[in-house]
Amino acid sequence: MFKVYIRYFLGTIPLSIFVFLAILYPLVSLKNGVDSEKLSKSVTVTVAIPSDRELREQSEQKFLSECGNINVDCQLLMEKDFNQTKTQLLNAQHPITHQKESKAFEFIRYVFDTNYMINFIYFLLILALNFPISTSLYVKFEKIDDLNGVFFDITDWAINTPPILGVLGTIIAFAILVANGGDIQDTFSRAFFDAALTTIAGGLIYTLNLGLKVYIFKHISSK
């Protein structure tokens, strides 16, 4: 039984990560760091190329004062300078595309680009979310009419842990704020937002897990 369940547990991890990010997305979108204008766009830079005649005149003016008069050596230098300048301008004429970060990548980078302790709390929240999701799918598709007591214990853990993790994330975020120096405004902005994210995510995951627990118990009791 446990071998079959482990397959469900591992198989639903991507789904749990998606649900977790879907919970955070509306919250992070309110932050100025991730806004609707940060879409995938291209900026093309082009450079206008002067005519050959203009380039040769520029080369002549450049070397005339150095050579004194136009001799064979000076002509060779001017021709070499003309060719180099033209090659550089032709290369610069090709569109240079600066690809901005996609909105999805910017969102994911913002969420996980934080203190490793906050990331560990995110990991535990995903783990707590994954257990009820995998268990509900397990009892549904495997037509389970009875569960081992271990499942009920872990279900209780998965339900009660997210709010505690949310509070712990708040404490850690403000501890980081106190410990870090530098720009207090930027540090406070990020620390406060991390505290809000962990607290709200913990509460929402608690609500979702509680609903999944009701479904699991109802599904089993109906057998």
C-alpha positions as CSV (number, residue, x, y, z in Angstrom):
1,M,0.0,0.0,0.0
2,F,2.7,2.4,1.0
3,K,4.7,1.8,-2.3
4,V,1.6,2.7,-4.3
5,Y,1.1,5.8,-2.2
6,I,4.7,6.9,-2.6
7,R,4.2,7.0,-6.3
8,Y,1.2,9.3,-5.8
9,F,3.1,11.5,-3.4
10,L,6.1,11.9,-5.7
11,G,3.8,12.3,-8.8
12,T,1.8,15.2,-7.2
13,I,4.8,17.3,-6.2
14,P,4.7,19.3,-9.4
15,L,1.0,19.9,-8.9
16,S,1.7,21.0,-5.3
17,I,4.4,23.4,-6.4
18,F,2.0,24.9,-9.0
19,V,-0.8,25.3,-6.5
20,F,1.7,26.9,-4.0
21,L,2.9,29.4,-6.7
22,A,-0.7,30.1,-7.7
23,I,-1.4,31.0,-4.1
24,L,1.5,33.4,-4.0
25,Y,1.1,34.9,-7.5
26,P,-1.7,37.4,-6.7
27,L,0.2,38.6,-3.6
28,V,3.5,39.0,-5.4
29,S,1.8,40.8,-8.3
30,L,0.9,43.5,-5.9
31,K,4.5,44.2,-5.2
32,N,6.2,46.9,-7.4
33,G,9.0,44.4,-8.2
34,V,6.7,42.3,-10.3
35,D,4.2,44.2,-12.4
36,S,2.2,43.8,-15.5
37,E,4.7,45.8,-17.6
38,K,7.5,43.2,-17.2
39,L,6.4,41.1,-20.1
40,S,8.7,39.5,-22.6
41,K,9.7,42.2,-25.0
42,S,12.5,43.0,-27.4
43,V,14.4,46.2,-27.8
44,T,16.2,46.6,-31.2
45,V,19.1,49.0,-31.5
46,T,20.4,50.0,-34.9
47,V,23.1,52.3,-36.0
48,A,23.0,54.4,-39.2
49,I,25.9,53.8,-41.6
50,P,27.4,56.8,-43.4
51,S,28.1,56.5,-47.1
52,D,31.5,55.3,-48.4
53,R,32.4,58.8,-49.5
54,E,31.8,60.2,-46.0
55,L,33.8,57.5,-44.4
56,R,36.8,58.1,-46.8
57,E,36.6,61.8,-46.1
58,Q,36.7,61.1,-42.3
59,S,39.8,58.8,-42.8
60,E,41.5,61.5,-44.9
61,Q,40.9,64.2,-42.3
62,K,42.1,61.8,-39.6
63,F,45.4,60.9,-41.3
64,L,46.1,64.1,-43.3
65,S,47.4,66.0,-40.3
66,E,49.6,63.0,-39.3
67,C,51.0,62.3,-42.8
68,G,51.5,65.9,-43.9
69,N,50.7,65.0,-47.5
70,I,48.9,62.1,-49.2
71,N,51.6,59.5,-50.0
72,V,51.5,55.7,-50.6
73,D,51.9,54.8,-46.9
74,C,49.2,57.3,-45.8
75,Q,46.8,55.9,-48.5
76,L,47.3,52.4,-47.1
77,L,46.6,53.6,-43.6
78,M,43.5,55.5,-44.7
79,E,42.2,52.4,-46.7
80,K,42.8,50.2,-43.6
81,D,41.0,52.7,-41.3
82,F,38.2,53.0,-43.8
83,N,37.7,49.2,-44.0
84,Q,37.8,48.8,-40.2
85,T,35.4,51.6,-39.6
86,K,32.9,50.3,-42.2
87,T,33.1,46.7,-40.7
88,Q,32.4,48.0,-37.2
89,L,29.4,50.0,-38.4
90,L,28.1,47.0,-40.4
91,N,28.3,44.8,-37.3
92,A,26.6,47.5,-35.2
93,Q,23.8,47.7,-37.8
94,H,22.6,44.2,-37.0
95,P,19.6,44.3,-34.5
96,I,20.7,43.9,-30.9
97,T,17.9,42.3,-29.0
98,H,17.7,42.7,-25.3
99,Q,15.3,40.1,-24.0
100,K,13.5,41.2,-20.8
101,E,12.6,38.6,-18.2
102,S,9.3,37.0,-18.7
103,K,6.6,37.8,-16.1
104,A,6.6,34.2,-14.9
105,F,10.3,34.0,-14.5
106,E,10.4,37.3,-12.7
107,F,7.8,36.1,-10.3
108,I,9.5,32.8,-9.5
109,R,12.9,34.6,-9.1
110,Y,11.3,37.1,-6.7
111,V,9.7,34.4,-4.6
112,F,12.8,32.2,-4.1
113,D,15.5,35.0,-4.2
114,T,15.4,35.4,-0.5
115,N,16.9,34.1,2.7
116,Y,17.5,30.3,2.8
117,M,15.4,30.0,5.9
118,I,12.4,31.5,4.2
119,N,13.0,29.2,1.3
120,F,13.0,26.2,3.7
121,I,9.7,27.4,5.1
122,Y,8.4,27.5,1.5
123,F,9.6,23.9,1.1
124,L,7.8,22.8,4.2
125,L,4.6,24.5,3.1
126,I,4.8,22.7,-0.3
127,L,5.4,19.4,1.5
128,A,2.4,20.1,3.8
129,L,0.3,20.9,0.8
130,N,1.4,17.8,-1.1
131,F,0.3,15.3,1.4
132,P,-3.4,16.0,1.4
133,I,-3.4,16.4,-2.4
134,S,-1.7,13.1,-2.9
135,T,-3.8,11.3,-0.3
136,S,-7.1,12.6,-1.8
137,L,-6.0,11.3,-5.3
138,Y,-4.8,8.1,-3.8
139,V,-8.1,7.2,-2.0
140,K,-10.1,8.3,-5.1
141,F,-8.3,6.4,-7.9
142,E,-7.2,3.4,-5.9
143,K,-10.7,3.1,-4.3
144,I,-9.3,3.0,-0.8
145,D,-12.0,2.3,1.9
146,D,-9.6,2.3,4.9
147,L,-6.4,4.1,5.7
148,N,-3.5,3.3,8.1
149,G,-3.4,5.4,11.2
150,V,-0.2,6.9,10.0
151,F,-2.1,8.7,7.3
152,F,-4.4,10.4,9.8
153,D,-1.4,11.5,11.9
154,I,0.4,13.0,8.9
155,T,-2.9,14.6,7.8
156,D,-3.1,16.4,11.1
157,W,0.5,17.5,10.7
158,A,-0.2,18.8,7.2
159,I,-3.2,20.8,8.4
160,N,-1.8,22.3,11.6
161,T,1.8,23.0,10.3
162,P,1.1,25.8,7.7
163,P,-0.2,28.4,10.1
164,I,2.7,27.8,12.5
165,L,5.2,28.0,9.5
166,G,3.5,31.3,8.5
167,V,4.1,32.8,12.0
168,L,7.7,31.4,12.0
169,G,8.3,33.0,8.6
170,T,7.1,36.3,10.0
171,I,9.5,36.0,13.0
172,I,12.4,35.0,10.7
173,A,11.7,37.9,8.3
174,F,11.8,40.5,11.0
175,A,14.9,38.9,12.6
176,I,16.6,39.3,9.2
177,L,15.5,42.9,9.2
178,V,17.0,43.5,12.6
179,A,20.2,41.7,11.8
180,N,20.9,43.3,8.4
181,G,22.3,46.8,8.0
182,G,22.5,48.8,4.9
183,D,19.5,50.5,3.3
184,I,16.8,50.1,5.9
185,Q,14.0,51.0,3.6
186,D,14.7,48.3,1.0
187,T,15.5,45.7,3.8
188,F,12.2,46.5,5.6
189,S,10.2,46.4,2.4
190,R,11.5,42.9,1.5
191,A,11.4,41.6,5.1
192,F,7.8,42.8,5.6
193,F,6.7,41.3,2.3
194,D,8.3,38.0,3.1
195,A,6.5,38.0,6.5
196,A,3.2,38.7,4.8
197,L,3.7,36.0,2.1
198,T,4.5,33.3,4.6
199,T,1.6,34.2,6.9
200,I,-1.0,34.5,4.2
201,A,0.3,31.4,2.4
202,G,0.2,29.4,5.6
203,G,-3.4,30.4,6.3
204,L,-4.6,29.7,2.7
205,I,-2.8,26.3,2.7
206,Y,-4.4,25.5,6.1
207,T,-7.8,26.2,4.6
208,L,-7.2,24.1,1.5
209,N,-5.8,21.2,3.5
210,L,-8.7,21.3,5.8
211,G,-11.1,21.0,2.9
212,L,-9.0,18.1,1.5
213,K,-9.2,16.4,4.9
214,V,-13.0,16.6,4.9
215,Y,-13.0,15.1,1.4
216,I,-10.7,12.2,2.4
217,F,-12.7,11.3,5.5
218,K,-16.0,11.7,3.7
219,H,-14.7,9.5,0.8
220,I,-13.6,6.8,3.2
221,S,-16.7,6.9,5.4
222,S,-18.9,6.5,2.4
223,K,-17.4,3.1,1.5
